[in-house]
Amino acid sequence: MLLVKTKLGVSSIHGIGLFADQFIPKNTVIWRYDPAVDLKLTPGQIESLAESCREQIRKYTYREFHSDMYVLCGDDARFFNHAPAIANCIDVQNGSLEGDVTLALRDIEEGEELTCDYAMFDMDLIEGRYRI
């Protein structure tokens, strides 16, 4: 669940992006997994869906390192774009009760696109199941 004010906009990186709608100080928790908002799916659950649905779900999920579960963000966090060279956010997965979190890697100005490195949290990217 997003914990800071954001908005969607046209991204110079890829299609639609997520942008800060406030100043975000370094180390601020920007997003935290929340089972009331976000959904975890097993690979089997995804495979049981119709092909068109599987494709859409896979587009917006990531596969956790520690659980092998797919996470579908229920809010606009699914619009974080991959930009490893210029990422201003860092993702932490530790399998704790607090869940996965995204932190501001540095101060982020209002209007700046929020970016991350998918290789920090998505096993499907690491295993080469898709390429960016």
N, C-alpha and C positions, 0 to 999 in steps of 0.2 A: 504494500500500500504506500503510495506516495505520501511523504510527510512534510513536503514543502510546496509552495505555490508554483505551479507550472502551467504551460500552455503548449498547444501544438502549433507547428508552423512548417513552412516549406524549408527543407534542409538542403544545404549545399553538399552534404555528404551522400544522402540517399532519400529521395521521396519526402516523407513526412518525418519530422524530428520533434523531440521533446525539448522545450526551452524553459529556462528559469524565469519565473515571473516575480522574483524577489532576489535580493542579494543573498547568497548562500556562503557562509563562512567555511573555511577549511575544516574537515573532520565532522561536519554536520551529517547526520543520518538522513539521507534523501529518500530512501525506500527501505522498507522492511517487509519480509514475507508475513502476510496476515491471512490465516485460513478463512476469515470472514469475507475476504475480498478476492484472494488468489486461490487458484485451484491446482492441486497436485493430481497427476494422472500416471498410471502405470503404462509401460509400453504396450501391454495387452489391451488396456482400455482404448488406447489410441488406435491400435490395429483393428479393433472391433467396429470402428466408425466407417461410414461410407468414404470412399476415396476423396471426394471433394472436401469433406469435413476434415479428414486426416491432413490434407494439404494445408488447409487454413490453420488448423491447430498447430501443426509443426512450424508454420511460418512465425508464430508468436510465442512459442514455448522454448525453454532451455532445459537440458537434462542435467540435473544436479550430480556433482562428483560423489557425494557421500550417500545418496539414496538410490540413484539410478531412476528417480522419478522425474517426470516432466512437469515443469511449473508454468502455468498460464497466468500472467498478471491480469487481474480483473480491472485494472485502471489503465491510464495512459502510459504507465511505465514500460509497456510493451513497445513503445516508440523510441526508446533509447537507441541511438545508432552506434554501430561499431566503428571506432576510430582509434586504434591502439597507439598510434604515434602522437595523438593529441588528446588522449582521454583526460577528462577532468574529474572523473569519478572512478572509484575502485570498488569492486564487488568482493564480498567476503562470505564464504560458505564454510561453516564449521560444524554443521549438524547439531548445533545447540538448541535448547528450548526457545531461545530468542529468534531462531531462524536466520535465513540469509539476509544480508543487509548491503546497501549501496551507500558509500560515503563520499563526500566531496574530497577529492584529492588535493585541492587547492581552493582558494577563494574563487567563487563563480559569480560573475556579474549578472544582474538582471538582463534578460534578453539573450544571454549566451546559450547555445545548444548544449544539452547535457549528453556526454559521450562516455563510452566505456570500451573495454577490451573483452569481447565475448569469450576469448580463450581463458579468461579468469574464472569462468563459471559454467561453460557449456561443453559437456563431454561430447556431444555430437560434432561440434567444430573440431575439438582436439582429435577425435577419432577419424576425421575426414569424411563424415557423412554428408557434409555440405561444405561449400567454399564461398568465400566472400570476395 
